[in-house]
Amino acid sequence: MEKIGGIRNKLFYYERNIVNKKGGSMCSELAINGGTPVREKLIPINAPYFDQDDYKAVEMAMRSTFVSGDGPECRKFEEKLKKYLNVKYAFFTTSATAALDLAFMVKDFPEGSEVIVPDFTFTSTALAPILNQLKVVLVDVDPLNGNIDVGKIEAKITQKTAAIVPVDYAGNPADMDKINHLAKKYNLYVVHDAAQSIGSEYKGKKTGALADVSCFSFHGTKNLVVGEGGAIVTNHDDLAEKIIIAREKGTDKYSYISNPKKKGYYEYVSKGNSYVQSNILGALAVSQLKKIDFMNRRREDIAKRYMREFSELDGIGLPKVTEGSKTNWHLFYLLVPQNKKEWIIDALKAEGIMANIHYNPLHLNTYYMDLCDFEEDEFPNAMKFYDSLVRIPLYPSLMEKDVNDIVRGVRKVLGSL
């Protein structure tokens, strides 16, 4: 194996020299400079993995005529998800955003209470407390993986702090032991934003069983796909009872669907929203969950190939996985020289490899600039991560030729730096 690896390295070194030589072969000249691209058809950044079982499940659910929310397929999915995550309760929702909203809706914290949120995350993480009249307090992140910097949390805790919302960026679990230690010390509620980490593990436990509540996404870009959807899970009886009601518009309708013999009409007992999911998507979720481990293993195989192939590239950073964790490889990113980032994205696209930046730190957005209190240079690590991050394709339906072309394209572009 060492001999083969040595030959590969020598070939790459030779190819890189050809690329950099004026008048080199057309196959090595960058497409952005007029050379021949690695491939003509662009490889998309992401695509869902569907098979015949998924199509059949959706068709059968439609033919059953029970297509509205909280149907039998939804209940089946919830039962299977509970077992998969090893949690007591799981509730299917219309999105992770809805699940996060529910996580705060059921707590009734005093208006203006503070919630700690990592600066590098999607807006839904912060919108959940905002929708419940709470104040978002931003914290910097680890510059190598985008997860909240646990060492900077305690300094942000005040007498008004009510909760922490750690996020598993790219499917890589946050350091939950340290976060839960702080939460216990200051009596804080932990809402785990596991939107990207279905199937990931932290110290032998799957994400979902690591906090007071955890929220998942099954959006079209995620590892388990239903199109639009999510889940909220917990081991707390009192929270589950409130979630059941708040998710169904503040009614006790759940008990009437559970018990067909129950007479009368359900009551309006609390505030809530319409967050129950369609039975059609429940059927798709059941089918997708059956193969989540297979899909995640395929992601892992591709990611390991990337890690091997790109580890020898000078000046390029690779994803950092939290100690004691197993990521589901929701996405793969490279940390590149900041002054070359935009050019690298354009150069990869010219080679037929889609690349992008994913999203930006919350504090850069006008809404959060006006809403949150922070110093101008308070998030250097979030900026370093954002300014360096280039995301490349990673998903189960990539064929071997696609993966080979991605490796060739990335090495061709980054080898020319």
Order of alpha helices (4+ residues) and beta strands (2+ residues): alpha-alpha-alpha-beta-alpha-beta-alpha-beta-beta-alpha-beta-beta-beta-beta-beta-alpha-alpha-alpha-alpha-beta-beta-alpha-alpha-alpha-beta-alpha
